[in-house]
Amino acid sequence: MVGRKKRFAVADSAQQIVGGFLLAGPFVVTEEVWALASDMTTLQALSTVLIVFLIGYGALYKADDDRDPDRESEVAGIPTRFISLMLVSYGSVAILTLAFGAPDTFIAETYDASEPTMTTVTTTLKAISVGAVFSVVGAATADSVF
């Protein structure tokens, strides 16, 4: 397969989704994550984004010798598999956050979560960034193992 682009299939995304949701769930419903998120600075939140990208890239392309990002299909020069991994990592946490009504539960004690403010939105995004650190591990592992 040298020199050929490796096709990224729907099955690959499905594996990522299973792993991403599996590890995202516990962090969405943990009060400590929401307390941590409410106290995080913007720089700390951005550092979690960097961590997610580094873990994802490392797990997909550095931990697996059989996978080469230069041989995979790309969108704007970025491997499709990596794009999918990031979408799954953040998307699974965001979906579970909204499905469980976590902001209403965990932010309601401090703010009126029924009226979304910049503070509730920011705290929710920070909580999603924390959960994505763990979701990316599950998603990348499932993609590599199966």
BALOBA-1460 file (C-alpha; in Angstrom, 3 decimals):
// residues 146
<rec num="1" residu="m" x="0.000" y="0.000" z="0.000"/>
<rec num="2" residu="v" x="3.030" y="2.267" z="-0.226"/>
<rec num="3" residu="g" x="2.259" y="5.498" z="-2.054"/>
<rec num="4" residu="r" x="-1.509" y="4.959" z="-2.037"/>
<rec num="5" residu="k" x="-3.990" y="6.928" z="-0.015"/>
<rec num="6" residu="k" x="-5.688" y="4.813" z="2.643"/>
<rec num="7" residu="r" x="-9.445" y="5.124" z="2.477"/>
<rec num="8" residu="f" x="-11.160" y="6.306" z="5.632"/>
<rec num="9" residu="a" x="-14.401" y="4.381" z="6.019"/>
<rec num="10" residu="v" x="-17.626" y="4.844" z="7.971"/>
<rec num="11" residu="a" x="-16.609" y="1.848" z="10.095"/>
<rec num="12" residu="d" x="-13.572" y="3.811" z="11.283"/>
<rec num="13" residu="s" x="-15.803" y="6.649" z="12.488"/>
<rec num="14" residu="a" x="-18.151" y="4.165" z="14.137"/>
<rec num="15" residu="q" x="-15.251" y="2.711" z="16.119"/>
<rec num="16" residu="q" x="-14.178" y="6.197" z="17.194"/>
<rec num="17" residu="i" x="-17.726" y="7.063" z="18.240"/>
<rec num="18" residu="v" x="-18.042" y="3.989" z="20.453"/>
<rec num="19" residu="g" x="-14.733" y="4.705" z="22.171"/>
<rec num="20" residu="g" x="-15.382" y="8.436" z="22.442"/>
<rec num="21" residu="f" x="-18.805" y="8.051" z="24.030"/>
<rec num="22" residu="l" x="-17.599" y="5.291" z="26.316"/>
<rec num="23" residu="l" x="-14.998" y="7.452" z="28.021"/>
<rec num="24" residu="a" x="-16.874" y="10.771" z="27.740"/>
<rec num="25" residu="g" x="-19.896" y="9.761" z="29.805"/>
<rec num="26" residu="p" x="-18.401" y="9.652" z="33.281"/>
<rec num="27" residu="f" x="-16.778" y="13.072" z="32.908"/>
<rec num="28" residu="v" x="-19.942" y="14.816" z="31.727"/>
<rec num="29" residu="v" x="-21.833" y="13.890" z="34.898"/>
<rec num="30" residu="t" x="-19.084" y="14.528" z="37.439"/>
<rec num="31" residu="e" x="-19.570" y="17.608" z="39.592"/>
<rec num="32" residu="e" x="-15.821" y="18.019" z="40.020"/>
<rec num="33" residu="v" x="-15.358" y="18.518" z="36.265"/>
<rec num="34" residu="w" x="-17.926" y="21.312" z="36.286"/>
<rec num="35" residu="a" x="-16.363" y="22.960" z="39.343"/>
<rec num="36" residu="l" x="-12.972" y="22.718" z="37.678"/>
<rec num="37" residu="a" x="-14.367" y="24.161" z="34.451"/>
<rec num="38" residu="s" x="-15.914" y="27.124" z="36.232"/>
<rec num="39" residu="d" x="-12.528" y="28.012" z="37.749"/>
<rec num="40" residu="m" x="-10.443" y="27.477" z="34.600"/>
<rec num="41" residu="t" x="-8.899" y="30.414" z="32.793"/>
<rec num="42" residu="t" x="-9.153" y="30.751" z="29.033"/>
<rec num="43" residu="l" x="-5.484" y="29.805" z="28.745"/>
<rec num="44" residu="q" x="-6.074" y="26.624" z="30.734"/>
<rec num="45" residu="a" x="-9.037" y="25.723" z="28.537"/>
<rec num="46" residu="l" x="-6.972" y="26.303" z="25.405"/>
<rec num="47" residu="s" x="-4.225" y="24.113" z="26.856"/>
<rec num="48" residu="t" x="-6.727" y="21.247" z="27.149"/>
<rec num="49" residu="v" x="-7.538" y="21.721" z="23.454"/>
<rec num="50" residu="l" x="-3.835" y="21.431" z="22.643"/>
<rec num="51" residu="i" x="-3.590" y="18.323" z="24.824"/>
<rec num="52" residu="v" x="-6.515" y="16.698" z="22.984"/>
<rec num="53" residu="f" x="-4.912" y="17.397" z="19.605"/>
<rec num="54" residu="l" x="-1.520" y="16.064" z="20.768"/>
<rec num="55" residu="i" x="-3.002" y="12.919" z="22.316"/>
<rec num="56" residu="g" x="-5.108" y="12.305" z="19.221"/>
<rec num="57" residu="y" x="-2.267" y="12.758" z="16.766"/>
<rec num="58" residu="g" x="0.137" y="10.755" z="18.890"/>
<rec num="59" residu="a" x="-2.296" y="7.888" z="19.374"/>
<rec num="60" residu="l" x="-3.198" y="7.692" z="15.695"/>
<rec num="61" residu="y" x="0.170" y="8.246" z="14.044"/>
<rec num="62" residu="k" x="3.002" y="7.878" z="16.557"/>
<rec num="63" residu="a" x="1.804" y="4.905" z="18.591"/>
<rec num="64" residu="d" x="0.815" y="2.910" z="15.490"/>
<rec num="65" residu="d" x="3.704" y="2.219" z="13.108"/>
<rec num="66" residu="d" x="1.325" y="0.936" z="10.416"/>
<rec num="67" residu="r" x="-0.433" y="4.284" z="10.057"/>
<rec num="68" residu="d" x="1.129" y="7.126" z="8.089"/>
<rec num="69" residu="p" x="-0.714" y="10.474" z="7.886"/>
<rec num="70" residu="d" x="0.901" y="11.150" z="4.499"/>
<rec num="71" residu="r" x="-0.785" y="8.063" z="3.019"/>
<rec num="72" residu="e" x="-4.290" y="8.827" z="4.270"/>
<rec num="73" residu="s" x="-7.030" y="10.750" z="2.520"/>
<rec num="74" residu="e" x="-7.043" y="14.425" z="3.452"/>
<rec num="75" residu="v" x="-9.200" y="17.506" z="3.682"/>
<rec num="76" residu="a" x="-7.226" y="20.737" z="3.348"/>
<rec num="77" residu="g" x="-4.029" y="18.820" z="4.082"/>
<rec num="78" residu="i" x="-5.330" y="17.288" z="7.320"/>
<rec num="79" residu="p" x="-5.900" y="13.510" z="7.454"/>
<rec num="80" residu="t" x="-9.615" y="12.667" z="7.409"/>
<rec num="81" residu="r" x="-9.122" y="10.162" z="10.222"/>
<rec num="82" residu="f" x="-7.690" y="12.905" z="12.465"/>
<rec num="83" residu="i" x="-10.539" y="15.306" z="11.624"/>
<rec num="84" residu="s" x="-13.036" y="12.597" z="12.470"/>
<rec num="85" residu="l" x="-11.227" y="11.879" z="15.738"/>
<rec num="86" residu="m" x="-11.430" y="15.530" z="16.817"/>
<rec num="87" residu="l" x="-15.103" y="15.789" z="15.836"/>
<rec num="88" residu="v" x="-15.884" y="12.626" z="17.786"/>
<rec num="89" residu="s" x="-13.806" y="13.638" z="20.805"/>
<rec num="90" residu="y" x="-15.519" y="16.991" z="21.239"/>
<rec num="91" residu="g" x="-18.856" y="15.995" z="19.706"/>
<rec num="92" residu="s" x="-19.472" y="13.024" z="21.972"/>
<rec num="93" residu="v" x="-18.855" y="15.139" z="25.077"/>
<rec num="94" residu="a" x="-21.038" y="17.975" z="23.743"/>
<rec num="95" residu="i" x="-23.889" y="15.623" z="22.825"/>
<rec num="96" residu="l" x="-23.846" y="13.905" z="26.213"/>
<rec num="97" residu="t" x="-23.569" y="17.259" z="27.993"/>
<rec num="98" residu="l" x="-26.748" y="18.481" z="26.319"/>
<rec num="99" residu="a" x="-28.565" y="15.130" z="26.427"/>
<rec num="100" residu="f" x="-28.012" y="14.807" z="30.185"/>
<rec num="101" residu="g" x="-28.804" y="18.464" z="30.831"/>
<rec num="102" residu="a" x="-25.512" y="18.805" z="32.676"/>
<rec num="103" residu="p" x="-25.288" y="22.616" z="32.482"/>
<rec num="104" residu="d" x="-28.725" y="22.948" z="34.086"/>
<rec num="105" residu="t" x="-27.677" y="20.584" z="36.855"/>
<rec num="106" residu="f" x="-24.151" y="21.716" z="37.598"/>
<rec num="107" residu="i" x="-24.258" y="25.409" z="36.763"/>
<rec num="108" residu="a" x="-27.741" y="26.012" z="38.166"/>
<rec num="109" residu="e" x="-26.383" y="26.229" z="41.704"/>
<rec num="110" residu="t" x="-24.308" y="29.290" z="40.815"/>
<rec num="111" residu="y" x="-26.142" y="30.843" z="37.858"/>
<rec num="112" residu="d" x="-29.576" y="30.688" z="36.322"/>
<rec num="113" residu="a" x="-28.784" y="28.065" z="33.671"/>
<rec num="114" residu="s" x="-32.270" y="28.399" z="32.157"/>
<rec num="115" residu="e" x="-31.131" y="31.775" z="30.819"/>
<rec num="116" residu="p" x="-27.864" y="31.008" z="29.044"/>
<rec num="117" residu="t" x="-25.305" y="33.712" z="29.654"/>
<rec num="118" residu="m" x="-21.755" y="34.046" z="28.473"/>
<rec num="119" residu="t" x="-20.673" y="32.551" z="31.810"/>
<rec num="120" residu="t" x="-22.812" y="29.426" z="31.430"/>
<rec num="121" residu="v" x="-21.753" y="28.967" z="27.813"/>
<rec num="122" residu="t" x="-18.082" y="29.487" z="28.681"/>
<rec num="123" residu="t" x="-18.250" y="27.079" z="31.611"/>
<rec num="124" residu="t" x="-19.969" y="24.487" z="29.424"/>
<rec num="125" residu="l" x="-17.306" y="24.838" z="26.712"/>
<rec num="126" residu="k" x="-14.576" y="24.484" z="29.335"/>
<rec num="127" residu="a" x="-16.249" y="21.355" z="30.745"/>
<rec num="128" residu="i" x="-16.447" y="19.939" z="27.218"/>
<rec num="129" residu="s" x="-12.734" y="20.652" z="26.750"/>
<rec num="130" residu="v" x="-11.956" y="18.711" z="29.951"/>
<rec num="131" residu="g" x="-14.137" y="15.764" z="28.930"/>
<rec num="132" residu="a" x="-12.562" y="15.687" z="25.465"/>
<rec num="133" residu="v" x="-9.165" y="14.896" z="27.024"/>
<rec num="134" residu="f" x="-10.588" y="11.548" z="28.078"/>
<rec num="135" residu="s" x="-12.888" y="11.040" z="25.116"/>
<rec num="136" residu="v" x="-9.984" y="11.304" z="22.652"/>
<rec num="137" residu="v" x="-8.207" y="8.466" z="24.452"/>
<rec num="138" residu="g" x="-11.229" y="6.199" z="24.051"/>
<rec num="139" residu="a" x="-11.880" y="7.213" z="20.459"/>
<rec num="140" residu="a" x="-8.253" y="6.815" z="19.334"/>
<rec num="141" residu="t" x="-7.870" y="3.516" z="21.174"/>
<rec num="142" residu="a" x="-11.018" y="2.078" z="19.610"/>
<rec num="143" residu="d" x="-9.883" y="3.241" z="16.169"/>
<rec num="144" residu="s" x="-6.440" y="1.672" z="16.602"/>
<rec num="145" residu="v" x="-7.553" y="-1.594" z="18.194"/>
<rec num="146" residu="f" x="-10.424" y="-2.501" z="15.863"/>
